C-alpha cells in the first residue's frame, strides 16, 4: 500500500469519525439563534452572547 493511499484512508476515517460525533450543535447565540458545534464567547455572525444548549 502506498504512502498516499494509506494517508487518504486515515483522513477519510478521521472525517467520518468527526461527522458521526458532531451530529447536533452544542451552543447557540441568544441574539440570532445561530447554532454552533464550538463554544464561542461572541457569535461570529451578530456578536451576541453564545450559550450552551441544554440537552434535555
N, C-alpha and C positions, 0 to 999 in steps of 0.2 A: 504494500500500500504506500502510495507516495505521500510526501510531506503535506502537500496542499490538500489532498483528498482527506487525510487524517484531520487536518485543521478545519476543513469545511464541515466534517461530521461533528466535531466538537462545538463549532459555532452554532450549527443548526440545533444541537441538543440544548445548548445554553438558551437560545431564543425560545425554544419550545418550553423549557422549564420556566422562564421568565413570564411567558404568556399564560401558562397554567396558574402561576402564583398570583398574578395581578388581574384577577377577573373582575373585582369590584373596587371602586375607588375608596380610599380611606379618609380623605379630607375634603372639605367643601368650603367655598367662600361664602360668608354670611351676607355679602352685598349682592353679588351677581349669581350666586348659587352654582358657579362652575365647580366641577368635581375634579379631584386630583388623586394620583397614586403616591404623591410625595408631600411631605409636610413643608409648607411654606409659611413664613411669618406674614407676608402680604401676598395677595393674589397678583399674579403676573398680568392679568387682564385689566383689573379695575383698582388694584392696590387696596382692596378691602381686607379685613381680617379673615384668616383661614383657620377653621376649627376641625377637629377630628369628628368623623361621622360615628355616631353611636350605633354599634352593631347589635341591635336587639332582635 
